[in-house]
Amino acid sequence: MNVVILDTGCANLNSVKSAIARHGYEPKVSRDPDVVLLADKLFLPGVGTAQAAMDQVR
């Protein structure tokens, strides 16, 4: 399964990556649209920084 964490520049990505890895997946961290669009599962970290994260996505 292709698991991707969107790099918004606003979150602790290592923490998210470790949590996903504990479930047996090897997530990629990327902001490359081609990588993100091919994800089977996409994580959008940054609940505490939602506005800043959305600004980066735009």
C-alpha positions as CSV (number, residue, x, y, z in Angstrom):
1,M,0.0,0.0,0.0
2,N,1.3,3.4,-0.9
3,V,1.1,5.6,2.2
4,V,2.0,9.3,2.0
5,I,2.2,12.0,4.6
6,L,1.7,15.4,3.1
7,D,4.6,17.7,4.1
8,T,2.8,20.9,5.0
9,G,5.8,22.3,6.9
10,C,3.6,22.8,9.9
11,A,3.6,19.5,11.8
12,N,5.8,16.9,13.6
13,L,6.1,14.6,10.7
14,N,8.5,12.2,12.5
15,S,5.8,11.5,15.1
16,V,3.2,10.7,12.4
17,K,5.7,8.6,10.4
18,S,6.6,6.6,13.5
19,A,2.9,6.0,14.4
20,I,2.2,4.7,10.9
21,A,5.3,2.6,10.8
22,R,4.2,0.8,14.0
23,H,1.2,-0.5,12.0
24,G,3.5,-2.1,9.5
25,Y,3.6,0.5,6.7
26,E,6.5,2.5,5.3
27,P,5.1,6.0,4.7
28,K,6.7,8.5,2.4
29,V,6.8,12.2,3.3
30,S,6.3,14.4,0.3
31,R,5.0,17.7,-1.0
32,D,5.4,16.5,-4.6
33,P,1.9,16.6,-6.2
34,D,2.7,13.5,-8.4
35,V,3.6,11.5,-5.3
36,V,0.6,12.7,-3.3
37,L,-1.9,12.0,-6.1
38,L,-0.7,8.4,-6.3
39,A,-1.2,7.7,-2.6
40,D,-3.5,4.9,-1.5
41,K,-3.7,6.5,1.9
42,L,-2.9,10.2,2.5
43,F,-2.3,11.7,5.9
44,L,-2.8,15.4,6.4
45,P,-1.0,16.2,9.7
46,G,-1.3,19.5,11.5
47,V,-4.6,19.6,13.4
48,G,-3.1,22.2,15.8
49,T,-1.9,24.3,12.8
50,A,-4.8,23.6,10.4
51,Q,-4.9,27.1,8.9
52,A,-1.2,27.2,8.2
53,A,-1.3,23.7,6.8
54,M,-4.2,24.6,4.4
55,D,-2.3,27.7,3.3
56,Q,0.6,25.4,2.3
57,V,-1.7,23.0,0.4
58,R,-3.2,25.9,-1.6
